[in-house]
Amino acid sequence: LGHVKSVAISKDSRFLVSGGSDSKVKLWDMATNELITHSIIIQVPLESLLLNFIGEVNAVAISENNSYIISGSNDYNMRVFSMEQLEPIESMTYSFDGNKI
């Protein structure tokens, strides 16, 4: 278990996404208070959940139309996930000083 480092709520308040020191991004249903996924995982079959990072997840966001989850972590990666299919669609690495992607 880890500590929650970042939280975002969708514009319509239907979803909450959290990122934490356990290197996981979690998606929650705000109406039922239930966890939709335990984590988003990239290199494991998608039935497994959402995604494990190498570093802590320090930033999360949900797009205005609830189509994407965006996350950033200590491993210098930003990732974009499809909310509908809960799978990664883009990954970017940024430099230590934040000047290059």
LINPE-V235871 format. One record per residue. RES is the residue in one letter. SS is DSSP state (a for helix, b for strand, c for the rest). OMEGA is omega in degrees with one decimal (* if undefined). D_LAST is the distance of its C-alpha to the last C-alpha in Angstrom with 1 decimal. Layout:
# LINPE-V235871
RES:SS:OMEGA:D_LAST  RES:SS:OMEGA:D_LAST
This chain:
# LINPE-V235871
L:c:179.6:30.3  G:c:178.3:27.8  H:c:176.3:27.3  V:b:-178.6:25.6  K:b:-176.3:22.6  S:b:180.0:21.6  V:b:173.0:23.5  A:b:177.5:23.2  I:b:179.9:26.1  S:c:-177.2:26.1  K:c:180.0:27.5  D:c:178.2:30.7  S:c:178.1:31.0  R:c:-174.3:31.3  F:b:170.9:28.5  L:b:175.5:26.9  V:b:179.8:23.8  S:b:175.4:23.4  G:b:-174.9:21.1  G:b:-179.2:22.5  S:c:175.7:23.1  D:c:178.1:24.3  S:c:-177.7:20.8  K:b:169.8:21.8  V:b:-178.4:21.2  K:b:-179.3:24.6  L:b:-176.0:25.9  W:b:173.2:29.3  D:b:-175.9:32.0  M:c:-179.0:33.2  A:c:-176.9:36.5  T:c:-174.9:37.5  N:c:-179.1:35.5  E:b:176.2:34.7  L:b:178.3:31.7  I:b:177.6:30.5  T:b:176.3:28.3  H:c:173.0:28.3  S:c:177.0:24.6  I:b:-176.3:22.1  I:c:-177.7:22.0  I:c:-169.3:19.8  Q:c:179.0:21.8  V:c:179.0:25.2  P:c:-173.2:27.2  L:a:175.2:26.2  E:a:-176.2:29.7  S:a:177.9:28.6  L:c:-176.5:26.6  L:c:-173.6:23.0  L:b:172.4:20.3  N:b:174.2:20.4  F:c:172.9:17.5  I:c:-179.8:17.9  G:c:177.8:17.4  E:c:175.6:18.8  V:b:-174.3:17.6  N:b:-177.2:17.3  A:b:175.0:16.3  V:b:177.1:17.6  A:b:175.3:18.4  I:b:179.3:20.5  S:c:-176.5:20.3  E:c:-178.2:23.4  N:c:179.7:25.0  N:c:179.8:24.6  S:c:-172.4:22.7  Y:b:167.4:19.5  I:b:177.7:18.5  I:b:-178.7:15.0  S:b:176.7:14.4  G:b:-174.2:12.3  S:b:178.8:13.7  N:c:177.9:14.4  D:c:177.1:13.1  Y:c:177.6:9.4  N:b:168.6:9.1  M:b:-179.3:9.3  R:b:177.7:12.0  V:b:-178.0:14.1  F:b:171.9:17.8  S:b:177.6:20.7  M:c:-176.8:23.4  E:c:-175.8:26.1  Q:c:-179.6:25.5  L:c:177.1:23.6  E:b:-178.9:21.3  P:b:176.5:17.6  I:b:-179.3:16.3  E:b:175.1:12.6  S:b:179.1:10.2  M:b:175.4:6.4  T:b:178.3:5.6  Y:c:-176.5:4.2  S:c:-178.8:6.4  F:c:-178.8:10.0  D:c:177.1:10.4  G:c:-176.7:7.6  N:c:-176.6:7.1  K:c:174.1:3.8  I:c:*:0.0
